[in-house]
Amino acid sequence: MSEGVRSILGVYDDPSEQRSLSLDDASSTEESPEDTKLSLETSNDTVPYIGQRFDTHDAAYDFYREFAKQCGFSIRRHRTEGKDGVGKGLTRRYFVCHRAGNTPVKAPNEVKAQRNRKSSRCGCQAYLRISKTMDSGVPEWRVTGFVNHHNHELLEPHQVRFLPAYRTISETDKSRILMFAKSGISVQQMMRVLELEKCVEPGYLPFTEKDVRNLIQAFRKVEQSEDGIDLLKMCRNIKDKDPNFRYEFTLDMNNRLENIAWSYASSVQSYEIYGDAVVFDTTHRLTAFDMPLGIWVGMNNYGMPCFFGCVLLREESIHSFSWAIKAFLSFMNGRAPLTILTDQNMCLKEAITIEMPRAKHALCIWLIVAKFPSWFNAVLGERYNDWKAEFYRLYNMETADEFEHGWRDMVSSFALHTNRHIANLYAFRSLWALPYLRSHFFAGMTAPGISKSINSFIQRFLSAQTRLAHFIEQVAVAVDFKDQASEQQTMQQNLQNICLKTGAPMESHAASLLTPYAFSKLQDELVMAAHYASFQIEDGSFIVRHHTKLDGGRKVVWSPQDEALSCSCHMFEISGILCRHALRVLSTVNCFQIPDRYLPLRWRRINSLPTKIVSGTSLTEQADQVQTLKSMVSALVAEAAKSKERLDIASEEISSLLCRIREQPVSSNCAKDMLPKN
């Protein structure tokens, strides 16, 4: 839709269109018979004239409406004189230009926020007046006043169709639109399908996207109450079948569903292990119901998204987001994540500050970058790609001082001093720029590439919306599919033969413990460590820099007593993977194994740890046995996959072993200990 059309819609979609306004009586006086004769002699069949007759006032309205459409404006019914059923009934009617009168100023309301929208009314005096006569004993309506002088520009023929008075949706189209809405098709897709069906050019339907949204909203008000009841029934049914299913909801003053959040047993178990870093994605809406949707997602030890929870809200406000966060924390036994990534939503930011004061809140860089084309493409033109490369360079800076100096140079170089998006980015730099976040753990989710896997997962249950009550089932199917896909990808990773590139003992040690995903990250750093030199300085720490550099470098502190490492680049703190600088120092001090604390449990070869295996800081004896068994099974699969003969032997032995195990009695206490505790 062109900017000209958007401006027309912005001005003429006036919510005050039905207000009654008065005309200047001096402009509506009856013409003399001489004036009437002159008008009759100079009139034609399409232009109203004094003395023109109509059988009904509706017929006069339809005639004036068609005339207005041809001229480039629309009309509305205005003042009447008389009243049906009283005395002579209606005796006079006024039809006016849709821009007649002036919108009264609203009194300020401190409780309810006012929408500051531009009104279409400008005091236009164009009108048509009809009066009821009984000259021949039969009632008829005669034009007794007509002014066609406008104090505003009239629209062109291709623009006038966008006025609200001329935008209509037929009953057939309404049925199609409501069917599309139930199927989860977006409004843009609906418009395109209808354009193709009617063989019209894009933008030439007799209604706009806004009209479609209003229709869906009206339909939703009728259907949503019933859907909310069905949704709660479905949650109760799921809870009856699975006691570990968790959900919470709120009702409004009319006893209608307002907000609802839920999580599954497998999600709670995953959160026990991988809930240290969480993405709360609130950028999606349920198209069919226009409800904000929030998804809680994390990353497992194989680098794949894992689902934690879901929430549907009626509105985006501090209150509703606070409720959503409290519901999520109740599902997860009160444990907040160490870090939480979100979109640039100020209401959500405030809610996190209130409900998760100890969690580090940051902004998803990929959600910010996704807005760059609309923010900067037109502003920067051919320099856009150069600016984007400079932005990424600044984003990956290691110190805040470097970032501050670089940002000032970037703003100056690209003449962005007055750009409001640049100003906002800088104001919130501590929430998205890595120099300010390196001391916090993000499980690799600050990388833009992670957005693809998270979005593909979310789209699985956004693409097939039907009734609201069925949405939880759709999410459950998507989560189950994701769990199965993750298991397959995990198996594929474990079956891959790991290729050692350096031959260093540290490499083989890490390969035996870490998942292929985590090991590949560490291996990249090990390979690069060979390109760095380390120099011990007076305080016992090390300076590590690339062999081609003569100065600079990263400072690494090594404490041999407790085998503690720290590097000024803070890569381990933000990702849980040791950096090349620290690995170079370990090699320098003749350390042949990576200290255990730098091979975190969340990145180790454990497909899914049993719930509640952690008691304080030590593992229980049973959990140790389960972990050892899983490591053995993982090694067994990797070795057996190397040849068909090995696979045959493994399959035969495992089948025999499984039969023997199933013959053994199961302790009820042991079984209870392995169940998740709510």
KACORMO-V592306 format. One record per residue. N is the residue number from 0. RES is the residue in one letter. PHI is phi in degrees with one decimal (999 if undefined). OMEGA is omega in radians with two decimals (* if undefined). Layout:
BEGIN
N;RES;PHI;OMEGA + N;RES;PHI;OMEGA
END
This chain:
BEGIN
0;M;999;-3.09 + 1;S;-70.7;3.12 + 2;E;-64.3;3.12 + 3;G;-63.0;3.11 + 4;V;-66.4;3.12 + 5;R;-59.7;-3.14 + 6;S;-68.1;3.09 + 7;I;-62.6;-3.13 + 8;L;-64.1;-3.12 + 9;G;-65.0;-3.11 + 10;V;-84.7;-2.96 + 11;Y;-91.6;3.02 + 12;D;-81.6;-3.02 + 13;D;-93.8;3.13 + 14;P;-65.8;-3.12 + 15;S;-92.2;-3.01 + 16;E;-60.2;-3.07 + 17;Q;-95.0;-3.11 + 18;R;-68.8;3.12 + 19;S;-89.5;3.12 + 20;L;-125.1;-3.11 + 21;S;-97.4;3.05 + 22;L;-100.8;3.05 + 23;D;-69.2;-3.09 + 24;D;-58.8;-3.13 + 25;A;-63.7;-3.11 + 26;S;-86.6;-3.06 + 27;S;-123.9;3.11 + 28;T;-73.4;-3.11 + 29;E;-72.7;3.10 + 30;E;-77.4;3.11 + 31;S;-75.0;3.09 + 32;P;-56.6;3.11 + 33;E;-62.1;3.11 + 34;D;-62.0;-3.12 + 35;T;-63.5;3.14 + 36;K;-61.9;-3.12 + 37;L;-60.9;3.14 + 38;S;-64.0;-3.14 + 39;L;-65.0;-3.10 + 40;E;-71.5;-3.04 + 41;T;-106.5;-3.06 + 42;S;-89.0;2.95 + 43;N;-130.4;-3.00 + 44;D;-75.7;-3.07 + 45;T;-107.7;-3.11 + 46;V;-107.3;3.10 + 47;P;-59.4;3.11 + 48;Y;-146.1;-3.11 + 49;I;-65.9;-3.13 + 50;G;97.6;3.13 + 51;Q;-61.7;-3.02 + 52;R;-108.9;3.08 + 53;F;-139.1;3.14 + 54;D;-68.8;-3.12 + 55;T;-136.1;3.10 + 56;H;-71.3;3.07 + 57;D;-66.9;3.10 + 58;A;-64.8;3.09 + 59;A;-64.5;3.13 + 60;Y;-63.0;-3.13 + 61;D;-62.8;3.12 + 62;F;-63.6;-3.12 + 63;Y;-66.0;3.13 + 64;R;-64.0;3.13 + 65;E;-66.6;3.08 + 66;F;-60.8;-3.13 + 67;A;-62.9;-3.13 + 68;K;-63.3;3.12 + 69;Q;-67.7;-3.10 + 70;C;-82.5;3.13 + 71;G;110.5;3.03 + 72;F;-145.6;3.07 + 73;S;-128.0;-3.05 + 74;I;-126.8;3.00 + 75;R;-145.7;3.07 + 76;R;-71.3;-3.08 + 77;H;-122.4;-2.96 + 78;R;-83.2;3.03 + 79;T;-124.8;3.02 + 80;E;-122.8;-3.04 + 81;G;88.2;-3.09 + 82;K;-147.5;3.13 + 83;D;-57.0;3.09 + 84;G;84.3;-3.12 + 85;V;-125.3;3.11 + 86;G;59.5;3.12 + 87;K;-80.5;-3.11 + 88;G;75.0;3.11 + 89;L;-66.2;3.13 + 90;T;-120.0;-3.10 + 91;R;-154.8;3.10 + 92;R;-135.4;3.10 + 93;Y;-119.3;2.98 + 94;F;-116.0;-3.02 + 95;V;-125.7;3.02 + 96;C;-60.8;-3.09 + 97;H;-64.8;3.12 + 98;R;-103.1;3.11 + 99;A;-71.3;3.07 + 100;G;73.7;3.13 + 101;N;-135.3;-3.13 + 102;T;-72.4;3.12 + 103;P;-65.5;3.13 + 104;V;-74.3;3.13 + 105;K;-75.8;3.03 + 106;A;-70.5;-3.12 + 107;P;-60.9;3.13 + 108;N;-121.4;-3.08 + 109;E;-73.4;-3.09 + 110;V;-83.6;-3.07 + 111;K;-105.7;-3.13 + 112;A;-66.6;-3.13 + 113;Q;-92.9;3.09 + 114;R;-90.4;-3.08 + 115;N;-90.9;-3.12 + 116;R;-108.2;-3.11 + 117;K;-71.5;3.13 + 118;S;-87.8;3.11 + 119;S;-83.1;-3.01 + 120;R;-79.0;-3.08 + 121;C;-139.6;3.10 + 122;G;78.5;-3.14 + 123;C;-62.3;-3.06 + 124;Q;-103.5;3.12 + 125;A;-68.0;-3.11 + 126;Y;-161.9;2.98 + 127;L;-133.5;3.12 + 128;R;-116.8;3.08 + 129;I;-122.1;-3.14 + 130;S;-126.4;-3.11 + 131;K;-86.2;-3.14 + 132;T;-128.4;3.12 + 133;M;-131.2;-3.03 + 134;D;-58.3;-3.07 + 135;S;-102.5;-3.11 + 136;G;84.7;3.11 + 137;V;-112.4;-3.13 + 138;P;-67.1;3.04 + 139;E;-148.1;-3.09 + 140;W;-114.2;-3.08 + 141;R;-123.2;3.10 + 142;V;-70.0;-3.14 + 143;T;-118.9;3.09 + 144;G;-161.7;-3.13 + 145;F;-151.3;3.06 + 146;V;-129.8;-3.11 + 147;N;-121.2;3.09 + 148;H;-99.1;-3.08 + 149;H;-112.8;3.10 + 150;N;-97.0;3.12 + 151;H;-143.4;3.13 + 152;E;-72.1;3.06 + 153;L;-87.4;-3.04 + 154;L;-84.5;3.05 + 155;E;-74.0;-3.13 + 156;P;-55.3;-3.11 + 157;H;-78.2;3.14 + 158;Q;-102.3;-3.00 + 159;V;-63.3;-3.12 + 160;R;-66.3;3.14 + 161;F;-85.9;3.07 + 162;L;-66.8;-3.08 + 163;P;-53.9;-3.08 + 164;A;-64.2;-3.06 + 165;Y;-107.4;3.12 + 166;R;-97.9;-3.10 + 167;T;-134.4;3.05 + 168;I;-117.2;-3.12 + 169;S;-67.9;3.13 + 170;E;-61.7;3.10 + 171;T;-63.3;3.13 + 172;D;-66.8;3.10 + 173;K;-60.6;3.14 + 174;S;-63.0;3.13 + 175;R;-64.8;-3.11 + 176;I;-63.7;-3.13 + 177;L;-67.0;3.07 + 178;M;-66.5;3.09 + 179;F;-61.1;-3.11 + 180;A;-61.5;3.13 + 181;K;-66.2;-3.13 + 182;S;-85.2;3.11 + 183;G;83.4;3.13 + 184;I;-76.4;-3.14 + 185;S;-69.9;-3.13 + 186;V;-62.7;3.11 + 187;Q;-60.5;3.12 + 188;Q;-67.7;3.08 + 189;M;-58.3;-3.10 + 190;M;-60.7;-3.11 + 191;R;-66.8;3.12 + 192;V;-62.1;-3.13 + 193;L;-66.2;3.08 + 194;E;-62.8;3.13 + 195;L;-67.4;-3.14 + 196;E;-64.0;-3.09 + 197;K;-92.2;3.13 + 198;C;56.8;3.08 + 199;V;-117.2;3.12 + 200;E;-69.4;3.10 + 201;P;-54.0;3.13 + 202;G;91.4;-3.07 + 203;Y;-110.2;2.98 + 204;L;-72.0;-3.13 + 205;P;-77.6;3.08 + 206;F;-154.1;-3.06 + 207;T;-113.5;3.08 + 208;E;-58.6;-3.14 + 209;K;-63.2;3.11 + 210;D;-62.3;3.13 + 211;V;-66.0;3.13 + 212;R;-63.7;3.11 + 213;N;-63.6;3.11 + 214;L;-63.9;3.14 + 215;I;-63.6;3.13 + 216;Q;-63.5;3.11 + 217;A;-64.1;3.10 + 218;F;-65.0;-3.09 + 219;R;-65.2;-3.14 + 220;K;-62.1;3.14 + 221;V;-77.0;-3.00 + 222;E;-86.8;-2.96 + 223;Q;-65.4;-3.14 + 224;S;-61.4;3.11 + 225;E;-65.3;3.12 + 226;D;-61.9;3.14 + 227;G;-61.9;3.11 + 228;I;-64.0;3.13 + 229;D;-64.3;-3.13 + 230;L;-64.0;3.12 + 231;L;-66.2;3.08 + 232;K;-61.2;-3.14 + 233;M;-65.2;3.11 + 234;C;-62.2;3.13 + 235;R;-65.4;3.11 + 236;N;-64.9;3.11 + 237;I;-63.6;3.14 + 238;K;-63.2;3.11 + 239;D;-64.4;-3.13 + 240;K;-80.1;-3.11 + 241;D;-131.4;-3.11 + 242;P;-59.6;-3.13 + 243;N;-85.5;3.01 + 244;F;-68.6;-3.06 + 245;R;-125.3;3.08 + 246;Y;-153.3;3.05 + 247;E;-140.8;-3.11 + 248;F;-153.3;3.03 + 249;T;-131.2;3.07 + 250;L;-115.9;3.11 + 251;D;-86.0;-3.09 + 252;M;-64.0;3.11 + 253;N;-94.1;3.10 + 254;N;64.3;3.07 + 255;R;-101.8;-3.14 + 256;L;-61.5;-3.11 + 257;E;-106.9;3.13 + 258;N;-137.9;3.05 + 259;I;-149.8;3.10 + 260;A;-133.0;3.14 + 261;W;-154.0;3.11 + 262;S;-153.3;-3.11 + 263;Y;-105.8;-3.10 + 264;A;-58.3;-3.14 + 265;S;-64.2;3.13 + 266;S;-69.3;3.11 + 267;V;-64.0;3.11 + 268;Q;-63.9;3.12 + 269;S;-62.0;-3.11 + 270;Y;-64.6;3.11 + 271;E;-56.1;-3.07 + 272;I;-100.8;-2.97 + 273;Y;-112.4;-3.11 + 274;G;-87.7;3.12 + 275;D;-72.7;3.11 + 276;A;-131.0;-3.00 + 277;V;-134.2;2.96 + 278;V;-102.4;3.03 + 279;F;-110.8;-3.06 + 280;D;-89.2;-3.14 + 281;T;-115.9;-3.06 + 282;T;-88.5;-3.08 + 283;H;-106.5;3.06 + 284;R;-134.5;2.99 + 285;L;-76.4;-3.05 + 286;T;-57.4;-3.05 + 287;A;-69.4;-3.06 + 288;F;-127.1;3.08 + 289;D;53.9;3.13 + 290;M;-111.0;3.05 + 291;P;-61.1;-3.10 + 292;L;-120.2;3.09 + 293;G;-116.1;-3.13 + 294;I;-120.4;3.05 + 295;W;-97.3;-3.07 + 296;V;-134.3;3.04 + 297;G;-130.4;3.10 + 298;M;-129.6;-3.14 + 299;N;-86.4;-3.05 + 300;N;-73.4;3.09 + 301;Y;-102.1;3.06 + 302;G;74.5;-3.13 + 303;M;-116.4;-3.12 + 304;P;-62.8;3.02 + 305;C;-128.3;-3.05 + 306;F;-83.3;3.13 + 307;F;-110.8;-3.08 + 308;G;-178.9;-3.06 + 309;C;-145.5;3.12 + 310;V;-145.5;3.01 + 311;L;-114.2;-3.08 + 312;L;-122.3;3.08 + 313;R;-78.1;-3.13 + 314;E;-150.3;3.09 + 315;E;-99.3;3.13 + 316;S;-146.4;3.11 + 317;I;-59.6;-3.11 + 318;H;-62.5;-3.09 + 319;S;-69.0;3.11 + 320;F;-67.6;3.08 + 321;S;-61.7;3.10 + 322;W;-61.6;-3.13 + 323;A;-61.3;-3.13 + 324;I;-66.6;3.13 + 325;K;-64.7;3.10 + 326;A;-63.7;3.14 + 327;F;-62.6;3.14 + 328;L;-63.5;3.11 + 329;S;-66.7;3.07 + 330;F;-62.1;-3.04 + 331;M;-96.4;3.04 + 332;N;58.5;3.04 + 333;G;80.7;-3.08 + 334;R;-90.4;3.12 + 335;A;-86.8;3.07 + 336;P;-69.3;3.05 + 337;L;-71.3;-3.13 + 338;T;-135.3;3.12 + 339;I;-137.5;-3.12 + 340;L;-107.3;-3.12 + 341;T;-141.3;3.02 + 342;D;-81.6;3.12 + 343;Q;-79.7;3.14 + 344;N;-119.5;-3.04 + 345;M;-67.3;3.09 + 346;C;-64.0;3.12 + 347;L;-66.8;3.11 + 348;K;-59.0;3.13 + 349;E;-65.7;-3.14 + 350;A;-64.4;3.12 + 351;I;-65.6;3.10 + 352;T;-59.4;-3.12 + 353;I;-76.7;-2.98 + 354;E;-92.5;3.13 + 355;M;-129.7;-3.02 + 356;P;-63.6;-3.10 + 357;R;-93.0;3.13 + 358;A;-77.8;3.06 + 359;K;-83.4;3.13 + 360;H;-94.8;3.09 + 361;A;-137.1;-3.14 + 362;L;-101.4;3.11 + 363;C;-65.9;-3.10 + 364;I;-64.9;-3.10 + 365;W;-70.3;3.08 + 366;L;-73.2;3.08 + 367;I;-71.0;-3.09 + 368;V;-62.5;-3.13 + 369;A;-61.5;-3.12 + 370;K;-91.0;-3.06 + 371;F;-58.7;-3.12 + 372;P;-55.5;-3.13 + 373;S;-73.3;-3.13 + 374;W;-81.7;-2.89 + 375;F;-122.4;-3.06 + 376;N;-59.4;-3.12 + 377;A;-69.9;-3.09 + 378;V;-70.6;-3.02 + 379;L;-96.9;3.12 + 380;G;59.9;-3.09 + 381;E;-66.8;-3.12 + 382;R;-90.6;-3.07 + 383;Y;-59.7;-3.11 + 384;N;-63.2;3.09 + 385;D;-64.2;3.12 + 386;W;-65.0;-3.11 + 387;K;-63.8;3.09 + 388;A;-63.1;3.11 + 389;E;-67.8;3.10 + 390;F;-60.7;3.14 + 391;Y;-63.1;3.10 + 392;R;-63.1;3.12 + 393;L;-68.3;-3.14 + 394;Y;-58.7;-3.09 + 395;N;-92.8;3.08 + 396;M;-56.8;-3.09 + 397;E;-94.7;-3.13 + 398;T;-125.9;3.13 + 399;A;-65.3;3.13 + 400;D;-62.6;3.11 + 401;E;-61.7;3.14 + 402;F;-63.3;-3.10 + 403;E;-59.6;3.14 + 404;H;-64.8;-3.13 + 405;G;-64.9;-3.13 + 406;W;-65.0;3.12 + 407;R;-61.1;3.12 + 408;D;-65.2;3.14 + 409;M;-63.9;3.14 + 410;V;-60.2;3.14 + 411;S;-68.9;-3.08 + 412;S;-63.8;-3.08 + 413;F;-103.1;3.08 + 414;A;53.3;-3.10 + 415;L;-112.2;-3.06 + 416;H;-60.5;-3.05 + 417;T;-102.8;-3.11 + 418;N;-75.1;-3.05 + 419;R;-70.1;3.12 + 420;H;-68.8;3.08 + 421;I;-64.1;3.13 + 422;A;-62.9;3.13 + 423;N;-67.6;3.11 + 424;L;-59.5;-3.12 + 425;Y;-68.4;-3.13 + 426;A;-62.2;-3.11 + 427;F;-108.6;-3.07 + 428;R;-58.2;-3.11 + 429;S;-70.8;-3.14 + 430;L;-99.0;-3.11 + 431;W;-134.6;-3.08 + 432;A;-79.4;-3.08 + 433;L;-58.5;3.12 + 434;P;-55.6;-3.12 + 435;Y;-96.5;-3.01 + 436;L;-119.5;-2.96 + 437;R;-66.2;3.13 + 438;S;-89.4;-3.11 + 439;H;-119.3;-3.07 + 440;F;-85.8;-3.13 + 441;F;-126.1;3.07 + 442;A;53.8;3.12 + 443;G;78.5;-3.06 + 444;M;-85.6;3.00 + 445;T;-84.1;-3.14 + 446;A;-75.1;-3.13 + 447;P;-58.1;-3.09 + 448;G;-63.1;-3.10 + 449;I;-65.8;-3.10 + 450;S;-63.4;-3.10 + 451;K;-63.5;-3.12 + 452;S;-70.0;3.12 + 453;I;-67.6;-3.13 + 454;N;-65.6;3.14 + 455;S;-63.7;3.10 + 456;F;-68.0;-3.11 + 457;I;-62.6;-3.09 + 458;Q;-65.7;-3.13 + 459;R;-62.5;3.13 + 460;F;-106.6;3.00 + 461;L;-88.0;-3.00 + 462;S;-84.3;-3.07 + 463;A;-137.6;-3.13 + 464;Q;-84.3;3.02 + 465;T;-121.0;3.05 + 466;R;-83.7;-3.13 + 467;L;-59.1;-3.11 + 468;A;-64.1;-3.12 + 469;H;-88.3;-3.02 + 470;F;-65.1;3.13 + 471;I;-61.4;3.08 + 472;E;-62.8;3.13 + 473;Q;-63.1;3.11 + 474;V;-64.4;-3.13 + 475;A;-60.7;3.11 + 476;V;-63.4;3.14 + 477;A;-63.9;3.12 + 478;V;-64.9;3.12 + 479;D;-62.7;3.10 + 480;F;-61.8;3.14 + 481;K;-64.6;3.11 + 482;D;-61.3;3.12 + 483;Q;-65.6;3.12 + 484;A;-63.6;3.12 + 485;S;-64.5;3.10 + 486;E;-62.7;3.13 + 487;Q;-65.1;3.12 + 488;Q;-65.6;3.09 + 489;T;-62.2;3.12 + 490;M;-62.0;3.13 + 491;Q;-63.1;3.10 + 492;Q;-62.9;-3.10 + 493;N;-68.3;-3.13 + 494;L;-79.4;3.14 + 495;Q;-69.4;3.07 + 496;N;-74.5;-3.13 + 497;I;-78.2;-3.13 + 498;C;-98.3;3.09 + 499;L;-80.5;-3.03 + 500;K;-102.5;-3.06 + 501;T;-106.9;-3.08 + 502;G;75.8;-3.12 + 503;A;-75.1;3.10 + 504;P;-57.3;3.12 + 505;M;-61.1;-3.12 + 506;E;-67.6;-3.14 + 507;S;-66.4;3.10 + 508;H;-63.9;3.13 + 509;A;-65.7;-3.12 + 510;A;-63.7;-3.12 + 511;S;-77.9;-3.06 + 512;L;-112.3;-3.02 + 513;L;-83.7;3.00 + 514;T;-66.7;3.12 + 515;P;-54.0;3.13 + 516;Y;-61.6;-3.11 + 517;A;-68.3;-3.13 + 518;F;-64.8;3.13 + 519;S;-61.8;3.09 + 520;K;-66.8;3.14 + 521;L;-67.8;-3.13 + 522;Q;-61.8;3.09 + 523;D;-58.2;3.13 + 524;E;-70.2;3.10 + 525;L;-62.9;3.12 + 526;V;-62.7;-3.13 + 527;M;-70.3;-3.12 + 528;A;-59.7;-3.14 + 529;A;-67.3;-3.14 + 530;H;-92.0;-3.06 + 531;Y;-116.7;3.07 + 532;A;-111.4;3.14 + 533;S;-122.0;-3.12 + 534;F;-132.0;3.11 + 535;Q;-80.6;-3.11 + 536;I;-111.2;-2.96 + 537;E;-59.0;-3.09 + 538;D;-80.0;3.10 + 539;G;91.5;3.10 + 540;S;-81.5;-3.07 + 541;F;-123.5;2.94 + 542;I;-105.8;-3.11 + 543;V;-119.5;3.12 + 544;R;-145.2;-3.13 + 545;H;-60.7;-3.03 + 546;H;-63.8;3.13 + 547;T;-88.6;-3.09 + 548;K;-98.8;3.13 + 549;L;-100.9;3.11 + 550;D;-146.2;-3.11 + 551;G;77.3;3.14 + 552;G;111.0;-3.12 + 553;R;-110.0;3.13 + 554;K;-93.6;3.13 + 555;V;-119.2;3.11 + 556;V;-105.5;-3.11 + 557;W;-123.0;3.11 + 558;S;-113.3;-3.07 + 559;P;-64.9;-3.10 + 560;Q;-62.1;-3.14 + 561;D;-112.8;3.11 + 562;E;51.6;-3.13 + 563;A;-103.8;-3.13 + 564;L;-124.7;2.95 + 565;S;-151.8;-3.14 + 566;C;-124.3;-3.10 + 567;S;-67.9;3.12 + 568;C;-81.2;3.07 + 569;H;58.1;-3.14 + 570;M;-65.1;-3.12 + 571;F;-65.7;-3.12 + 572;E;-62.4;-3.05 + 573;I;-87.8;-3.05 + 574;S;-123.9;-3.06 + 575;G;80.3;3.12 + 576;I;-119.0;3.14 + 577;L;-65.3;3.14 + 578;C;-85.1;3.14 + 579;R;-63.1;-3.11 + 580;H;-68.3;3.12 + 581;A;-67.1;3.13 + 582;L;-65.2;3.10 + 583;R;-65.4;3.11 + 584;V;-68.4;3.09 + 585;L;-59.0;3.08 + 586;S;-67.2;-3.13 + 587;T;-63.5;-3.10 + 588;V;-90.8;3.05 + 589;N;59.7;3.06 + 590;C;-95.0;-3.03 + 591;F;-97.9;3.03 + 592;Q;-133.4;3.09 + 593;I;-72.5;3.11 + 594;P;-51.2;-3.01 + 595;D;-55.8;-3.09 + 596;R;-66.6;-3.13 + 597;Y;-99.5;2.94 + 598;L;-121.8;-2.97 + 599;P;-57.0;-3.13 + 600;L;-58.7;-3.08 + 601;R;-67.9;3.11 + 602;W;-105.0;-3.08 + 603;R;-87.0;-3.09 + 604;R;-73.9;3.08 + 605;I;-132.5;-3.07 + 606;N;-64.3;3.10 + 607;S;-160.1;3.14 + 608;L;-69.7;3.07 + 609;P;-64.6;-3.12 + 610;T;-63.3;3.07 + 611;K;63.4;3.11 + 612;I;-83.1;-3.09 + 613;V;-99.5;3.08 + 614;S;-124.6;-3.01 + 615;G;69.9;-3.13 + 616;T;-119.2;-3.09 + 617;S;-115.8;3.11 + 618;L;-83.5;3.08 + 619;T;-74.0;-3.12 + 620;E;-61.7;-3.14 + 621;Q;-64.9;3.13 + 622;A;-64.3;3.08 + 623;D;-59.3;-3.13 + 624;Q;-66.1;3.12 + 625;V;-63.3;3.14 + 626;Q;-63.1;3.13 + 627;T;-62.9;3.14 + 628;L;-61.3;-3.13 + 629;K;-65.9;3.08 + 630;S;-64.1;3.12 + 631;M;-65.2;3.12 + 632;V;-64.1;3.12 + 633;S;-62.3;3.11 + 634;A;-66.5;3.12 + 635;L;-60.5;-3.14 + 636;V;-62.8;-3.12 + 637;A;-62.2;-3.13 + 638;E;-71.9;-3.09 + 639;A;-66.2;-3.08 + 640;A;-74.9;-3.06 + 641;K;-77.6;3.10 + 642;S;-159.0;3.13 + 643;K;-67.1;-3.14 + 644;E;-62.1;3.12 + 645;R;-63.8;3.12 + 646;L;-62.1;3.13 + 647;D;-62.7;-3.14 + 648;I;-63.8;-3.11 + 649;A;-62.3;-3.13 + 650;S;-62.1;-3.13 + 651;E;-66.0;-3.09 + 652;E;-69.6;-3.13 + 653;I;-67.3;3.10 + 654;S;-60.7;3.12 + 655;S;-64.3;-3.13 + 656;L;-64.4;-3.13 + 657;L;-64.4;3.10 + 658;C;-63.6;3.13 + 659;R;-65.1;-3.12 + 660;I;-66.6;-3.12 + 661;R;-66.6;3.11 + 662;E;-77.7;-3.10 + 663;Q;-80.4;3.11 + 664;P;-67.7;-3.14 + 665;V;-108.3;3.10 + 666;S;-73.5;-3.14 + 667;S;-63.6;3.13 + 668;N;-65.0;3.13 + 669;C;-64.2;-3.13 + 670;A;-64.0;3.13 + 671;K;-65.5;-3.13 + 672;D;-64.2;-3.09 + 673;M;-84.6;3.11 + 674;L;-75.4;3.07 + 675;P;-65.5;-3.14 + 676;K;-98.0;-3.13 + 677;N;-89.9;*
END
